[in-house]
Amino acid sequence: MNDNDLIVKSNYLIQAKYKLTLMEQRIMYLVLSKIQKDDDELKIYDFTVKEFMEKTEVINKKIYADIATAAELLRNRDLTFIKDGIIERFKWVSYVKYFNDHGHIELGFDPRLKPYLLQLKEEFTKLSLNRMLSFNSIHSGRIYELLKQYEKIGSRKITVAEVKEFLGLEPLQYNTYAEFKRRILNKTKKEISETSDISFDFEEIKDHKRIVALKFIIRSKKEIALTSIDENEELKTLRDKLKDDFNNSEINAILKVNKDINEVLIAYEWFKNAENVKNKAAYMISLVQIKDLQQPLKKEIKLNIKKSKRTNANFEQRKYTKKDFEELEKNLLSRDDEVDEEDCDEKN
């Protein structure tokens, strides 16, 4: 990562509370990348519309007007720090200059941001500009920053209320946890896992029946790559099959529960014939834990690997009725039903 593709932010700035649009967020990332490691004072930083389009690959007829509007709005965006019981609030940007004829923009940060952006020696996080600009959701960028900060630790616990504050959500937005999970957490998890250098899962922490906090389990893609170097051909082929329905993080979770290739294949045949599954990864993980699960289909399961005795084995055949599938799915999804009941309690 070269200096022109690097954003360095104080961890205090990452944990600050603010709300930006996607366009404003991308402008901010681009301008932050202009700060050099040897800068001893905040300067007036500039960029062009052409540069923005090249970096973000966003091109439309309104791009010049949209950037001008977003740059002006940034001048009025609040930034709130909460540190040692003290609340400090000021603006992101104190100066904006836009040259209409040239598509050239100048921005000046509030000078009080200096300790959070310049000459950082400790408690900071490095981010890739290209990666931050690639996110299509404003929430993905924010959650990525919060998790990247704790990547070496491997986990981070945050209350649901705090996550919402970090994302700039209003208190009544996504009032039920089920809606927040479906609309924000799951979509963010998918985008970050598919497009960035980390993936994550999250554990739900309850207070009685109510989910009040989340423990994010963070995994580096470098770590994932290292664990797969010595995989044999059978396992690599199995991973290729599972990629039709699961991302790398989910596949690793499945194989962590059960490393027996044949048992995972049988479970996967069950999975493909199930209907109305609410949480695919959780359902598959539940399936691979059933040791005596039989092959549900008439056809033979094969991985088509030469000289692989294990994958060419014939499994005992059994005919399964619709009732068999419904009963198994009912048992496996009972946990999801409990969550739905909790959501109903929250609504009431």
Secondary structure, DSSP 8 states (H G I E B T S, - for coil): --GGGEEEEEHHHHTSB----HHHHHHHHHHHTT--TT--S--EEEEEHHHHHHHH----TTHHHHHHHHHHHHTT-EEEEEETTEEEEEESEEEEEEETTTTEEEEEE-GGGHHHHSS--SSEEEEEHHHHHH-SSHHHHHHHHHHHTTTTT-EEEEEHHHHHHHTT--TTTT-SHHHHIIIIIHHHHHHHHHHSSEEEEEEEEEETTEEEEEEEEEEEHHHHHHHTTT--HHHHHHHHHHTTT--HHHHHHHHHH---HHHHHHHHHHHHH--S-S-HHHHHHHHHT-TT----SSS------TT-TTTT---------HHHHHHHHHHHTHHHHHHHHHHHHHH-
